[in-house]
């Protein structure tokens, strides 16, 4: 049986690379590659899958409209999927308790949970703000795979 710990182990095995899928307005699936990690939700403390998403993307449009995502990770022949509702916080997606300073730190937390490192976090912060990046957290409601 696969659980979030299996998912987290597989994320670490391939640099946080995951395929995420959202649903378009016509019901078809839109997928893309992202870096993701497992971390604590800033409000509930629940373990969630997080990623940083560039502003102005179809992925964010789909999530705002339909609020659900599937994230799949694989390493070799092992894989795991997490499905669930999303929580979004960003400059275009205000979230309770998340002011500009908390968003800045949360973007860093998600980035590092996904295996990211940076030599100049001030520059990282500048780019995140310029690209109107948002934090997307998937609250696990279904986890499956062979991981």
Secondary structure, 3 states (H helix, E strand, C coil): CCCHHHHHHHHHHCCCEEEEEEECCCCCEEEEEEECEEEECCCCCCEEEEEEECCCCHHHHHHHHHCEEEEEEEECCEEEEEEEEEEEEECCECECCECHHHHHHHHHHHHHHCCCCCCCHHHHHHHHHHCCCEEEEECCCEEEECC
